[in-house]
Amino acid sequence: MKPAGPVIGVLALQGDVPEHLRALEDAGARPAPVRRPEELDRVDGLVIPGGESTTLWRLSVAFDVLDLLRKLIGEGLPAFGSCAGMIMLADRLADGVAGQLTYGGIDMTVRRNAFGRQVDSFERDIMLAGGVAEDPFRAVFIRAPWVEQTGPGVSILGTEQGTGRIVAVRQGQLLATAFHPELTQDRRIHQLFVDIVKDNT
């Protein structure tokens, strides 16, 4: 019998929640949708799915989890954000709406919708650094952000070849991608996050 994997929550306020749940299970975790403060106390790590960052911010306030998530992430809760989730893990936004707040945690500046609108969605092979993957990762970009600036503690894991822009980063137990790995059958990024969570527990 395989040992039980870590409990990893998927923030179920918006976005590709079922896809992340499946990917995490495939990667050996015990996934669980979470949206309320008491549910966050039961997880070893958290995935923040794509969606729309301003909506995520407002729903986080409505469900009373914004301040709690900022506190938990600041105290070391492992978190992985894809697309809008990357925006929510950024310490700084280049073009946030008035008053927009994030959970923060990664010393980076992110620009929302930097790759264009929904009609500008595309796929691209990305080479991932840091021992994440030997072969290219087929990345799906949908209204994707990019990282404009990183602090000294941030590792750049991937760039989009056409623009040279940063699209995957890691800082300690925090991981973020501008693309949607949950929309492919390639589980290497989810496996990396599961391993990060295991190392943190």
Solvent accessible surface area in square Angstrom, and as a share of the most:
residue,aa,sasa,rsa
1,M,241,1.08
2,K,171,0.72
3,P,124,0.78
4,A,81,0.63
5,G,10,0.10
6,P,13,0.08
7,V,34,0.19
8,I,0,0.00
9,G,0,0.00
10,V,0,0.00
11,L,0,0.00
12,A,11,0.08
13,L,22,0.11
14,Q,52,0.23
15,G,37,0.35
16,D,32,0.17
17,V,19,0.11
18,P,73,0.46
19,E,47,0.21
20,H,0,0.00
21,L,38,0.19
22,R,134,0.49
23,A,0,0.00
24,L,0,0.00
25,E,113,0.50
26,D,93,0.48
27,A,6,0.05
28,G,34,0.32
29,A,7,0.06
30,R,124,0.45
31,P,38,0.24
32,A,32,0.25
33,P,74,0.46
34,V,4,0.02
35,R,96,0.35
36,R,116,0.42
37,P,40,0.25
38,E,89,0.40
39,E,46,0.20
40,L,4,0.02
41,D,108,0.56
42,R,165,0.60
43,V,16,0.09
44,D,46,0.24
45,G,0,0.00
46,L,0,0.00
47,V,0,0.00
48,I,0,0.00
49,P,0,0.00
50,G,1,0.01
51,G,35,0.33
52,E,38,0.17
53,S,3,0.02
54,T,13,0.07
55,T,47,0.28
56,L,0,0.00
57,W,33,0.11
58,R,136,0.49
59,L,50,0.25
60,S,0,0.00
61,V,83,0.48
62,A,79,0.61
63,F,56,0.23
64,D,108,0.56
65,V,0,0.00
66,L,11,0.05
67,D,108,0.56
68,L,45,0.22
69,L,0,0.00
70,R,101,0.37
71,K,115,0.49
72,L,34,0.17
73,I,5,0.02
74,G,66,0.64
75,E,118,0.53
76,G,21,0.20
77,L,23,0.11
78,P,1,0.01
79,A,0,0.00
80,F,0,0.00
81,G,0,0.00
82,S,0,0.00
83,C,7,0.04
84,A,3,0.02
85,G,0,0.00
86,M,0,0.00
87,I,8,0.04
88,M,0,0.00
89,L,0,0.00
90,A,0,0.00
91,D,70,0.36
92,R,93,0.34
93,L,40,0.20
94,A,40,0.31
95,D,48,0.25
96,G,34,0.33
97,V,56,0.32
98,A,104,0.80
99,G,60,0.58
100,Q,22,0.10
101,L,74,0.37
102,T,14,0.08
103,Y,7,0.03
104,G,9,0.08
105,G,29,0.28
106,I,0,0.00
107,D,39,0.20
108,M,0,0.00
109,T,22,0.13
110,V,0,0.00
111,R,84,0.31
112,R,41,0.15
113,N,59,0.30
114,A,23,0.18
115,F,30,0.12
116,G,22,0.21
117,R,174,0.64
118,Q,108,0.48
119,V,118,0.68
120,D,65,0.34
121,S,49,0.32
122,F,48,0.20
123,E,86,0.39
124,R,88,0.32
125,D,65,0.34
126,I,0,0.00
127,M,100,0.45
128,L,11,0.05
129,A,53,0.41
130,G,72,0.69
131,G,82,0.79
132,V,25,0.15
133,A,15,0.12
134,E,158,0.71
135,D,93,0.48
136,P,66,0.42
137,F,0,0.00
138,R,118,0.43
139,A,0,0.00
140,V,21,0.12
141,F,1,0.00
142,I,44,0.23
143,R,83,0.30
144,A,0,0.00
145,P,0,0.00
146,W,35,0.12
147,V,2,0.01
148,E,62,0.28
149,Q,83,0.37
150,T,34,0.20
151,G,7,0.07
152,P,146,0.92
153,G,50,0.48
154,V,16,0.09
155,S,59,0.38
156,I,76,0.38
157,L,15,0.08
158,G,4,0.03
159,T,44,0.26
160,E,2,0.01
161,Q,118,0.52
162,G,62,0.60
163,T,73,0.43
164,G,48,0.46
165,R,89,0.32
166,I,27,0.14
167,V,0,0.00
168,A,1,0.01
169,V,0,0.00
170,R,79,0.29
171,Q,50,0.22
172,G,48,0.47
173,Q,44,0.20
174,L,7,0.03
175,L,2,0.01
176,A,0,0.00
177,T,1,0.01
178,A,0,0.00
179,F,0,0.00
180,H,11,0.05
181,P,0,0.00
182,E,6,0.03
183,L,69,0.34
184,T,23,0.13
185,Q,156,0.69
186,D,38,0.19
187,R,44,0.16
188,R,69,0.25
189,I,3,0.02
190,H,0,0.00
191,Q,66,0.29
192,L,31,0.15
193,F,0,0.00
194,V,0,0.00
195,D,59,0.30
196,I,7,0.04
197,V,0,0.00
198,K,95,0.40
199,D,127,0.66
200,N,76,0.39
201,T,108,0.63
